[in-house]
């Protein structure tokens, strides 16, 4: 099992001073965090994509290019690229260029996103939510597999053999499909033989086992080799020097973030009891000291039939930069080596 970090590059208020970290400083901190992940031995670092006031990640390839120039071994990728609201030609060109800068260290994770603000922003109809993604994924895969593409669809002008450049450093740019809890999304990834990145933001991770099994069965029935059907998990979490320290460090920002989401979506307001439950042995939050996180990663991998990659999303609106650096260091030096053989 490979272990990495994902970030949504949220706005941060320093918990000690009450100072809101401004955008320029926040990006500088982010690049330091990616450098720490590289030094500490983590496998990957992913940047999300949002078009909202509270995030600074609307242009992931730009951030990742800066990170590529400051790192040497860590894989860099999206978490996720909102393909439904993008032009697959431009997405491929941007990530192929990034792959050249990174010397072959790039993964592209594509999905539909957990928020919908990109659709009106780019003049798209939310009623086309699924058809946009299916069509654009089809085009993206054709571009990956062939320099000159002939293609037509409903949502984008046709291509009639044009060449699409540059080509990436890697022979075939890795494209993962990011999914939530929709069975059709798992089946689609399996039929296409694409690696799967499962976003677990609530409930119990073991509840995803039937969906992951559905993905593997769909892939096998489509004739894909088992080794090509890789499974990754995108989860929330944090590693601290102790279980209590990790919980106390993360809870204020967790409460702020989920209070906002609950208000937007009409959910019940979050509580400390809910936080403690979701951080427990069977919850979706991977939080604690290294021993606790290692044990949970092993248990969840067994529950879902094996995991190739785990990306821990540590975005938190009230997490000090120094605490996040320490969490990344612990994840890389104390957790990742111990789960490498799982």
C-alpha positions in Angstrom: 0.0 0.0 0.0 1.3 3.4 -1.0 0.5 6.4 1.2 0.2 10.0 0.2 -1.5 13.3 1.1 -4.3 15.3 -0.7 -5.0 19.0 -0.1 -7.9 21.2 -1.0 -5.8 24.3 -0.1 -8.4 25.8 2.1 -8.2 29.2 3.7 -6.7 28.9 7.2 -7.0 30.9 10.4 -4.1 30.3 12.6 -5.5 28.8 15.8 -3.0 30.5 18.1 -3.2 34.1 16.8 -6.6 34.2 15.0 -4.7 35.6 12.0 -6.2 34.6 8.6 -3.4 33.4 6.4 -3.6 35.3 3.2 -3.6 33.7 -0.2 0.1 34.3 -1.1 1.3 33.0 2.3 -1.1 30.0 2.1 0.3 28.9 -1.3 3.9 29.3 0.1 2.9 27.1 3.0 1.4 24.6 0.7 4.6 24.3 -1.3 6.6 23.7 1.9 4.1 21.0 2.8 4.7 19.3 -0.5 8.4 19.5 0.0 8.0 17.9 3.4 6.0 15.1 1.9 8.8 14.5 -0.6 11.5 14.5 2.0 9.6 12.3 4.4 9.1 9.5 1.9 5.4 9.8 1.0 4.4 8.4 -2.3 2.1 11.1 -3.6 0.6 14.6 -3.1 -2.7 15.5 -4.8 -4.3 18.9 -5.2 -8.1 19.2 -5.4 -10.1 21.5 -7.6 -12.7 23.9 -6.3 -14.1 27.2 -7.5 -15.2 28.6 -4.1 -14.1 31.5 -1.9 -12.8 29.2 0.9 -10.3 27.3 -1.4 -7.2 28.3 -3.4 -7.1 25.3 -5.6 -9.0 26.4 -8.8 -5.9 25.9 -11.0 -4.2 22.6 -9.8 -1.8 22.2 -12.7 -0.2 25.6 -11.9 0.3 24.6 -8.2 1.6 21.2 -9.2 4.1 22.6 -11.7 5.6 24.8 -8.9 5.7 21.7 -6.7 7.4 19.6 -9.5 10.2 22.1 -9.7 10.8 21.9 -5.9 10.6 18.1 -5.5 12.5 15.1 -6.9 10.7 11.8 -6.2 7.1 12.2 -5.0 4.3 11.6 -7.5 2.0 14.6 -8.1 -1.6 14.6 -9.2 -5.1 15.9 -9.1 -7.6 15.1 -6.4 -9.8 15.4 -8.5 -9.8 17.3 -11.8 -13.5 18.2 -12.4 -13.5 16.8 -15.9 -17.3 17.4 -16.4 -16.6 21.2 -16.4 -13.3 21.1 -18.4 -12.2 20.6 -22.0 -10.4 17.2 -22.2 -8.0 18.6 -24.8 -6.8 21.3 -22.4 -6.7 18.9 -19.4 -4.5 16.5 -21.3 -2.2 19.3 -22.5 -1.8 20.8 -19.0 -1.1 17.4 -17.4 1.2 16.3 -20.2 3.2 19.5 -19.8 3.2 19.0 -16.0 4.5 15.4 -16.6 7.4 16.8 -18.6 8.3 19.2 -15.9 8.0 16.4 -13.2 10.0 13.9 -15.4 7.2 11.3 -15.4 5.8 11.7 -11.8 2.2 12.7 -12.6 -1.2 11.0 -12.1 -4.4 12.4 -13.3 -7.5 11.6 -11.2 -10.7 12.8 -12.8 -14.2 13.0 -11.5 -17.4 15.0 -11.3 -16.5 16.8 -8.0 -18.4 17.0 -4.7 -19.6 20.6 -5.3 -21.5 21.9 -8.3 -20.3 25.5 -8.6 -18.2 24.7 -11.7 -21.2 24.0 -13.8 -22.8 27.5 -13.9 -19.3 29.1 -13.8 -18.4 27.5 -17.1 -21.9 27.8 -18.7 -22.9 24.1 -18.2 -26.3 22.6 -17.4 -26.3 20.6 -14.2 -28.9 18.3 -15.8 -26.1 17.0 -18.0 -24.1 16.0 -14.9 -23.5 12.4 -15.9 -23.5 12.7 -19.7 -20.8 15.4 -19.6 -18.5 13.3 -17.5 -19.0 10.1 -19.6 -18.5 11.9 -22.9 -15.4 13.8 -21.7 -13.8 10.8 -20.2 -14.2 9.0 -23.5 -12.5 11.8 -25.3 -9.7 12.1 -22.7 -8.9 8.4 -23.0 -8.8 8.7 -26.8 -6.4 11.6 -26.6 -4.2 9.6 -24.2 -4.0 6.7 -26.5 -3.5 8.5 -29.8 -1.8 11.8 -30.8 -4.3 12.3 -33.7 -7.9 12.0 -32.7 -11.1 11.7 -34.6 -14.1 12.0 -32.3 -17.5 13.5 -32.1 -19.9 14.0 -29.2 -22.8 16.1 -27.9 -21.1 18.6 -25.6 -17.9 19.6 -27.5 -17.0 20.3 -31.1 -15.8 17.3 -33.0 -12.1 16.5 -33.7 -11.2 15.4 -37.2 -7.7 14.1 -36.8 -6.0 17.0 -35.2 -2.8 16.4 -33.3 -2.8 17.1 -29.6 0.5 18.1 -28.0 2.7 17.9 -26.1 2.8 14.2 -25.2 3.8 13.3 -21.6 7.0 11.9 -20.4 5.3 8.7 -19.4 4.4 6.4 -22.2 0.8 6.4 -21.0 -0.4 9.1 -18.6 -2.0 7.3 -15.6 -5.7 8.3 -15.5 -7.7 7.3 -12.4 -11.5 7.7 -11.9 -12.5 9.4 -8.7 -15.9 8.1 -7.4 -18.2 8.6 -4.5 -21.0 6.1 -3.7 -22.8 5.7 -7.1 -22.7 2.0 -8.3 -22.8 3.1 -11.9 -19.5 5.0 -11.4 -17.8 1.9 -10.0 -19.0 -0.2 -12.9 -17.9 2.3 -15.5 -14.4 2.4 -14.1 -14.3 -1.4 -14.1 -15.5 -1.7 -17.7 -12.9 0.8 -18.9 -10.2 -1.0 -16.9 -9.2 2.3 -15.2 -7.8 2.5 -11.6 -10.3 3.6 -9.0 -10.0 6.3 -6.4 -12.8 6.0 -3.8 -13.7 9.2 -1.8 -14.8 8.2 1.7 -16.0 11.2 3.5 -18.6 9.7 5.8 -20.1 6.4 7.1 -17.8 3.4 7.6 -15.1 2.4 5.1 -16.2 -1.2 5.1 -19.6 -0.2 3.6 -17.7 0.4 0.3 -16.6 -3.2 0.1 -19.6 -4.3 -2.1 -19.0 -1.4 -4.5 -15.3 -2.1 -4.8 -16.2 -5.8 -5.4 -18.6 -4.6 -8.1 -15.8 -2.6 -9.7 -13.5 -5.6 -9.8 -16.2 -7.9 -11.2 -17.1 -5.5 -13.9 -13.4 -5.2 -14.8 -12.9 -8.9 -14.9 -16.0 -9.4 -17.1 -14.7 -6.8 -19.5 -11.5 -8.8 -19.8 -9.1 -6.6 -17.8 -6.3 -8.2 -15.9 -6.7 -8.0 -12.1 -3.4 -6.1 -11.6 -4.8 -3.3 -13.8 -7.8 -2.8 -11.5 -6.1 -0.8 -8.8 -8.0 0.6 -5.9 -7.1 3.8 -4.0 -8.9 5.5 -1.1 -9.2 9.3 -0.6 -9.9 9.8 3.1 -9.9 12.5 5.7 -7.3 12.2 8.5 -4.4 13.5 10.5 -1.4 11.9 12.4 -0.3 13.4 15.7 2.1 12.4 18.4 -0.8 11.0 20.4 -4.4 10.2 19.8 -5.6 13.0 22.0 -3.3 15.5 20.5 -4.3 14.6 17.0 -8.0 14.9 17.9 -7.7 18.2 19.7 -5.6 19.7 16.9 -8.1 18.8 14.2 -11.5 19.2 15.8 -11.9 23.0 15.7 -11.3 23.1 11.9 -13.4 20.0 11.3 -16.3 21.6 13.2 -16.0 24.7 11.1 -15.8 22.9 7.8 -18.7 20.5 8.4 -20.9 23.2 9.9 -20.6 25.1 6.6 -21.3 22.0 4.5 -24.3 21.1 6.8 -25.8 24.5 6.4 -25.4 24.4 2.6 -26.9 20.9 2.2 -29.5 20.9 5.0 -27.8 18.3 7.2 -27.9 18.2 11.0 -25.1 20.4 12.5 -22.0 18.5 13.5 -21.1 17.6 17.1 -18.1 16.4 19.1 -19.8 13.1 19.5 -20.1 12.7 15.8 -16.4 13.7 15.4 -15.4 11.1 18.0 -17.5 8.4 16.2 -16.1 9.1 12.8 -12.6 9.1 14.2 -13.1 5.8 15.9 -12.0 2.3 14.7 -14.9 1.9 12.2 -15.3 5.6 11.2 -14.3 7.4 8.0 -11.7 9.6 9.6 -8.1 8.2 9.8 -6.9 10.1 12.9 -4.5 9.3 15.8 -0.9 8.5 16.5 1.1 6.4 14.0 0.2 3.1 15.7 -3.5 3.9 15.5 -3.4 5.0 11.9 -1.3 2.0 10.8 -3.8 -0.4 12.5 -6.8 1.3 10.8 -5.2 1.3 7.4 -4.5 -2.4 7.7 -8.0 -3.2 9.0 -9.8 -1.2 6.2 -7.6 -2.8 3.5 -8.7 -6.2 4.7 -12.3 -5.1 4.8 -12.4 -4.0 1.2 -10.3 -6.8 -0.3 -7.0 -4.9 -0.7 -5.9 -1.3 -1.3 -3.1 -0.1 -3.6 -3.0 3.6 -2.5 -4.4 5.7 0.3 -4.4 9.5 0.1 -5.1 11.3 3.4 -6.8 14.7 3.0 -5.5 16.9 5.8 -7.2 20.2 4.8 -8.4 22.0 7.9 -9.4 25.6 8.3 -7.8 25.9 11.8 -4.7 23.9 11.5 -1.3 25.7 12.1 1.2 25.3 9.4 3.8 23.8 11.8 1.2 21.2 13.0 0.5 20.2 9.4 4.2 19.8 8.6 4.6 17.6 11.7 1.5 15.5 10.6 3.0 15.0 7.1 6.4 14.1 8.6 4.8 11.4 10.9 2.7 10.0 8.0 5.8 9.7 5.8 8.3 8.4 8.4 6.2 6.4 10.8 3.1 5.3 8.9 4.0 4.8 5.2 6.9 2.3 5.8 4.8 0.1 8.0 2.0 -0.3 5.6 4.1 -0.7 2.5 3.8 -4.4 2.5 0.0 -4.5 3.0 
